[in-house]
C-alpha cells in the first residue's frame, strides 16, 4: 500500500476565507484514497500566529511560544479529524504514536519545540518510508521570494533541497515563522532523500492530481 504524508498548512485549513465547501471537498478527496495510507500533519496557521504575536509582546519565552503554537496545531488537527472520523478524542503527540495507529488516515499536529509541522511531516515520511511527502501551503509552490508581496517573484517547478539549504540555511528561526519550508525540514528532506512536492493546498484539483500521480502545478524538491 502506498504511503503519503501531507503537511497541511494552518493557513490553508483556517484562513479567514476558507469556505465550508472546501472542507467538504477535502473530506471527499481524502476518503476517496482507499488504496493509500495517509498521514496528515496540520500546522498552526493564523490562530497560532495570533497567540504567538500577542504572547511575544508580553515577553513570554520562545520555548513557551513554541508550546502555544504546538497546542494550537493539535486543536487544528482535531478539527480536521472530526470531519473525517467519528469518535476522535485524541491526537497523536509524537511521530511514534502516529505510526502505531491502525487507521487509514492519521491526523496530528506538532510534537516538540524547535521546529515546524513541516519537520514533523518529514520525520513521518522518513519513519514510514513514505512514497511521497506533500507540503500543502497557501502559495503555488516554491518562489525566490514571497509571491503575495512581490509581483516579480520567480517560481521554481524544480529545485533541489541542497540549493534551498544554501539559500536559507537549516536553522529554525522562531515560533510562528511563516516560511514555505522551514530549515530543519529541508535538512531532513535532504538527508533522508525524501521525495517531496510543494503545492497550493487551497486548490483541491491540484491536491487530487498529486495524489493520483497526474501532472500538477507546484514545485518538486529534488534530493
TORROLUM-595251 format. One record per residue (C-alpha): x, y, z; residue number from 1. Coordinates in steps of 0.25 Angstrom, whole numbers. Layout:
% residues N
c1=X, c2=Y, c3=Z, pos=NUM
...
END
This chain:
% residues 223
c1=0, c2=0, c3=0, pos=1
c1=5, c2=14, c3=-4, pos=2
c1=8, c2=23, c3=8, pos=3
c1=6, c2=38, c3=6, pos=4
c1=10, c2=49, c3=17, pos=5
c1=3, c2=62, c3=16, pos=6
c1=8, c2=75, c3=23, pos=7
c1=-5, c2=83, c3=23, pos=8
c1=-3, c2=98, c3=26, pos=9
c1=-12, c2=104, c3=36, pos=10
c1=-12, c2=116, c3=27, pos=11
c1=-20, c2=107, c3=17, pos=12
c1=-29, c2=100, c3=27, pos=13
c1=-32, c2=112, c3=35, pos=14
c1=-31, c2=124, c3=26, pos=15
c1=-42, c2=135, c3=28, pos=16
c1=-47, c2=132, c3=14, pos=17
c1=-47, c2=117, c3=15, pos=18
c1=-61, c2=112, c3=11, pos=19
c1=-69, c2=101, c3=17, pos=20
c1=-69, c2=95, c3=3, pos=21
c1=-54, c2=94, c3=3, pos=22
c1=-55, c2=85, c3=16, pos=23
c1=-66, c2=76, c3=9, pos=24
c1=-57, c2=75, c3=-4, pos=25
c1=-45, c2=72, c3=4, pos=26
c1=-52, c2=61, c3=12, pos=27
c1=-57, c2=55, c3=0, pos=28
c1=-44, c2=55, c3=-7, pos=29
c1=-37, c2=49, c3=5, pos=30
c1=-47, c2=38, c3=8, pos=31
c1=-46, c2=34, c3=-7, pos=32
c1=-32, c2=30, c3=-6, pos=33
c1=-35, c2=16, c3=-1, pos=34
c1=-22, c2=10, c3=-7, pos=35
c1=-13, c2=19, c3=1, pos=36
c1=-9, c2=20, c3=16, pos=37
c1=-9, c2=35, c3=18, pos=38
c1=-3, c2=43, c3=30, pos=39
c1=-7, c2=58, c3=31, pos=40
c1=1, c2=68, c3=40, pos=41
c1=-7, c2=81, c3=42, pos=42
c1=0, c2=94, c3=44, pos=43
c1=-4, c2=105, c3=53, pos=44
c1=-8, c2=116, c3=43, pos=45
c1=-14, c2=129, c3=47, pos=46
c1=-19, c2=125, c3=61, pos=47
c1=-5, c2=120, c3=65, pos=48
c1=2, c2=133, c3=60, pos=49
c1=-9, c2=142, c3=67, pos=50
c1=-6, c2=135, c3=80, pos=51
c1=9, c2=136, c3=78, pos=52
c1=9, c2=150, c3=74, pos=53
c1=2, c2=154, c3=86, pos=54
c1=10, c2=146, c3=95, pos=55
c1=23, c2=151, c3=89, pos=56
c1=18, c2=165, c3=92, pos=57
c1=17, c2=160, c3=107, pos=58
c1=31, c2=156, c3=107, pos=59
c1=28, c2=141, c3=108, pos=60
c1=40, c2=132, c3=105, pos=61
c1=42, c2=125, c3=91, pos=62
c1=40, c2=111, c3=98, pos=63
c1=26, c2=115, c3=103, pos=64
c1=23, c2=122, c3=90, pos=65
c1=26, c2=108, c3=83, pos=66
c1=17, c2=101, c3=93, pos=67
c1=6, c2=110, c3=90, pos=68
c1=8, c2=108, c3=75, pos=69
c1=8, c2=93, c3=77, pos=70
c1=-5, c2=93, c3=85, pos=71
c1=-12, c2=101, c3=74, pos=72
c1=-7, c2=91, c3=63, pos=73
c1=-13, c2=79, c3=71, pos=74
c1=-26, c2=87, c3=72, pos=75
c1=-26, c2=89, c3=57, pos=76
c1=-23, c2=74, c3=55, pos=77
c1=-35, c2=70, c3=64, pos=78
c1=-44, c2=80, c3=56, pos=79
c1=-39, c2=73, c3=43, pos=80
c1=-40, c2=59, c3=49, pos=81
c1=-54, c2=61, c3=54, pos=82
c1=-59, c2=63, c3=39, pos=83
c1=-53, c2=50, c3=35, pos=84
c1=-55, c2=40, c3=46, pos=85
c1=-65, c2=39, c3=57, pos=86
c1=-61, c2=38, c3=72, pos=87
c1=-48, c2=44, c3=71, pos=88
c1=-43, c2=50, c3=84, pos=89
c1=-28, c2=48, c3=84, pos=90
c1=-18, c2=54, c3=74, pos=91
c1=-4, c2=47, c3=74, pos=92
c1=7, c2=55, c3=81, pos=93
c1=18, c2=48, c3=75, pos=94
c1=22, c2=42, c3=61, pos=95
c1=24, c2=29, c3=68, pos=96
c1=9, c2=30, c3=74, pos=97
c1=4, c2=33, c3=60, pos=98
c1=12, c2=22, c3=53, pos=99
c1=6, c2=12, c3=63, pos=100
c1=-9, c2=16, c3=60, pos=101
c1=-16, c2=5, c3=51, pos=102
c1=-24, c2=15, c3=43, pos=103
c1=-24, c2=18, c3=28, pos=104
c1=-24, c2=33, c3=31, pos=105
c1=-16, c2=38, c3=43, pos=106
c1=-16, c2=53, c3=47, pos=107
c1=-7, c2=60, c3=56, pos=108
c1=-1, c2=74, c3=59, pos=109
c1=13, c2=78, c3=65, pos=110
c1=21, c2=70, c3=75, pos=111
c1=33, c2=77, c3=82, pos=112
c1=38, c2=91, c3=82, pos=113
c1=49, c2=95, c3=72, pos=114
c1=43, c2=92, c3=58, pos=115
c1=30, c2=94, c3=50, pos=116
c1=20, c2=84, c3=46, pos=117
c1=27, c2=82, c3=33, pos=118
c1=39, c2=76, c3=40, pos=119
c1=29, c2=66, c3=47, pos=120
c1=24, c2=63, c3=33, pos=121
c1=38, c2=60, c3=29, pos=122
c1=40, c2=51, c3=41, pos=123
c1=28, c2=43, c3=38, pos=124
c1=32, c2=42, c3=23, pos=125
c1=45, c2=36, c3=28, pos=126
c1=39, c2=27, c3=39, pos=127
c1=29, c2=21, c3=29, pos=128
c1=38, c2=21, c3=17, pos=129
c1=27, c2=29, c3=10, pos=130
c1=25, c2=29, c3=-5, pos=131
c1=23, c2=44, c3=-5, pos=132
c1=23, c2=56, c3=5, pos=133
c1=13, c2=67, c3=1, pos=134
c1=15, c2=81, c3=6, pos=135
c1=1, c2=88, c3=4, pos=136
c1=3, c2=103, c3=6, pos=137
c1=-5, c2=115, c3=2, pos=138
c1=4, c2=118, c3=-10, pos=139
c1=6, c2=111, c3=-23, pos=140
c1=20, c2=105, c3=-19, pos=141
c1=34, c2=110, c3=-16, pos=142
c1=38, c2=124, c3=-21, pos=143
c1=50, c2=132, c3=-19, pos=144
c1=42, c2=142, c3=-10, pos=145
c1=28, c2=143, c3=-5, pos=146
c1=19, c2=144, c3=-17, pos=147
c1=8, c2=150, c3=-9, pos=148
c1=16, c2=162, c3=-7, pos=149
c1=25, c2=162, c3=-19, pos=150
c1=19, c2=162, c3=-33, pos=151
c1=33, c2=159, c3=-39, pos=152
c1=35, c2=146, c3=-31, pos=153
c1=41, c2=135, c3=-39, pos=154
c1=34, c2=121, c3=-38, pos=155
c1=42, c2=108, c3=-37, pos=156
c1=36, c2=96, c3=-43, pos=157
c1=48, c2=88, c3=-39, pos=158
c1=59, c2=92, c3=-28, pos=159
c1=68, c2=83, c3=-20, pos=160
c1=67, c2=83, c3=-5, pos=161
c1=82, c2=86, c3=-5, pos=162
c1=80, c2=99, c3=-13, pos=163
c1=69, c2=103, c3=-3, pos=164
c1=78, c2=100, c3=9, pos=165
c1=89, c2=108, c3=3, pos=166
c1=80, c2=120, c3=1, pos=167
c1=72, c2=119, c3=14, pos=168
c1=80, c2=110, c3=23, pos=169
c1=75, c2=99, c3=33, pos=170
c1=73, c2=107, c3=45, pos=171
c1=59, c2=108, c3=52, pos=172
c1=56, c2=123, c3=52, pos=173
c1=45, c2=126, c3=62, pos=174
c1=32, c2=121, c3=67, pos=175
c1=21, c2=126, c3=57, pos=176
c1=30, c2=127, c3=45, pos=177
c1=23, c2=126, c3=32, pos=178
c1=32, c2=120, c3=22, pos=179
c1=28, c2=111, c3=11, pos=180
c1=38, c2=100, c3=16, pos=181
c1=46, c2=102, c3=29, pos=182
c1=61, c2=100, c3=30, pos=183
c1=60, c2=87, c3=39, pos=184
c1=50, c2=81, c3=30, pos=185
c1=59, c2=84, c3=18, pos=186
c1=71, c2=77, c3=25, pos=187
c1=62, c2=65, c3=28, pos=188
c1=57, c2=64, c3=13, pos=189
c1=72, c2=65, c3=8, pos=190
c1=78, c2=56, c3=18, pos=191
c1=67, c2=45, c3=17, pos=192
c1=65, c2=47, c3=1, pos=193
c1=50, c2=49, c3=3, pos=194
c1=42, c2=51, c3=-9, pos=195
c1=35, c2=64, c3=-7, pos=196
c1=25, c2=73, c3=-14, pos=197
c1=20, c2=87, c3=-10, pos=198
c1=6, c2=91, c3=-15, pos=199
c1=-5, c2=101, c3=-13, pos=200
c1=-14, c2=93, c3=-3, pos=201
c1=-25, c2=102, c3=-6, pos=202
c1=-27, c2=96, c3=-20, pos=203
c1=-34, c2=83, c3=-18, pos=204
c1=-31, c2=79, c3=-32, pos=205
c1=-16, c2=81, c3=-31, pos=206
c1=-17, c2=72, c3=-18, pos=207
c1=-25, c2=61, c3=-25, pos=208
c1=-15, c2=62, c3=-37, pos=209
c1=-3, c2=60, c3=-28, pos=210
c1=-10, c2=48, c3=-20, pos=211
c1=-14, c2=42, c3=-33, pos=212
c1=0, c2=43, c3=-39, pos=213
c1=-5, c2=53, c3=-50, pos=214
c1=2, c2=65, c3=-55, pos=215
c1=1, c2=77, c3=-45, pos=216
c1=4, c2=91, c3=-43, pos=217
c1=15, c2=92, c3=-32, pos=218
c1=29, c2=90, c3=-28, pos=219
c1=37, c2=77, c3=-28, pos=220
c1=48, c2=77, c3=-18, pos=221
c1=59, c2=68, c3=-23, pos=222
c1=69, c2=61, c3=-14, pos=223
END
